[in-house]
Amino acid sequence: MKKHLFFYKRLLRLYPKKFQDTFQKEMLDTFEDYYQNTLKEKGKVDVIFWKQVLLDEVWGAIQENINNFNKITIANIMKKENKIILIGLLLFLPIAFTLFITILEHFETFAFLRIPTPIYDYAWFRISILYILPIIGIIFCTLGVRKKYSFKKLI
């Protein structure tokens, strides 16, 4: 029974954390009852038992994760840590744009998308786009991932 319960607890990890916290005890009780009933009826726990348990739990976990994903709102997305990560990712856009323009200029296509020569010739422009902004982006992403930092502390 301990091995079966251990495996079932591992299956419950497929569910979202809030769902686990709320319903894990009831689900374990239900599993133990189902396990005991199967033992009484068949005398053993076989592959059919585990097939039914796996199908039920995996399908339930998929549904709960989809429901949990649908509850994500703009307010949750724009939490402080996520804002910092978003700022970091936005700072990577200039390097992507510069690389895109460089590739286009190399193949001499889409000349109308070229950066005007007076702006592009400045060394500070190249340095800021290719080095400084991505470094700041990496710092913002790193700080955003660490939950102990908040957006207000950085500004």
N, C-alpha and C positions, 0 to 999 in steps of 0.2 A: 504493500500500500504506500510506503514512503517513497518508493521510486516513482510510482504513478502520480502521487501528489506533487513531487518535485518537478516532474515533467509538465504537469498541468499548470503549476505556478509559472513556469517558463513561458507557456503559451499565453498566459494572462498578460505578459509583458508586451504583447502585440497591441494591446488596447492603449488609448491615450491615458496619461497620468491621472487626470481628474476622474476619469471613469474607473480606473483601478482603485483609487482611493475610496470612491463611493461604493462600488459594488463587489470588490474582491472577496470579502468575507462571505457574502451570499452566494457568489459563484463557486467558491470552494466548498461550501456546504452542499450545494446542488450537485457538484461533481462527486463528492463523497457518497451522497445518497444514491446517485446513478451507478456508481462503482459497486456499492454494496448490493443493490438490486440485481445488477448483472451477475455478480458472484452467486447470489442465491438462486437465480433462474438457470444459469448455464453451468455454474460450478467453476468457471474460469473467466478471465478477461481475455478476449481474443482480438484479432485484427479488425473485425467489424466494429467492435466497441471503440477502438482508437480511430477508425475511419470516421465514425459518426462524430466523435469528440473533435477531431481535427477539422472536419468540414464545418461544424457548427461554430467553433471558436475562431477559425480563420475568417469565415464569412462575417461573423459578428464584429471582429476587429476591423475588417475592411469598412464595414458600414459605419462603425463608430468613428474611425479616423476620417472618413469622408464628412460625416456630420460635424466633427470637430473642426475640420478644415473650412467648412462652409460658415462657421461662426466667426472666422477671422474678419475683423472690421478694420476700417481705416484707422480708428483710434488705436487698435492694437499694433497695427503696422508702424504707426508713427510714434512709438514709445521712444524714450530718450536714447536708449542704446541703438535702436534701429535708425534713428536720425543720424547718429554719428557714423554708422556704417554707410548709410545712404550718401552722406556728404563725401565720405572717402571714395565711394564708387563713382560719384559724379566727378571727382577730381581726376579720375582715370580717363574720362572722356577726351580731354585735350590730346593726350598721347595717342589715343586711337584715331582721332581726327587727323593728327599730324602724319601718322603712318599711312593712313588712307590717302591723303593728298600726295605724300611722297611717292607712293606706288603709282598713283595716277600720273604724276609728273614724269616718272621714270618711263612709263609706256607712252607718254605724250598723248593721252586720251583725256577727254573731258577737260579741255584747257580752261573752260569757263569756271571750273571749280577751284582753280589754283588760288593760293593765297596771294594777295597783291605783293609785288616785289619789295616795295619800301618797308612793309611790316615784316616780311619774312626774312629780310636781310639783317635785322637787328639780332645781335648775339643774345641779348637778354631774353628775347622772345623764344628763341630756340631752347635756351637753358631752362627757362621757366616751364615750357611745355614738356620737354623731354626728361627733366630731372626733378625740379622742385615740386611741381604739382603731383606727380606720382608718389614721391616720398611723403608729402603731406597726406595724400590719400591712404598710403599704407599705415601711417600713424593713426589717422582717424579710424580706419577699419580695425586696427589692433585695439585701440582704446574702446571702441564700440563693442567689441566682442567681450571684453572684460566688463562684467556687470557692475563692478564697484565704481566705475567712472560714470559720471553723468554729463550731459551736454552743458549744463551751467558751469561745471568746474573747468571746462575747457575754454570757455569764453570769458 
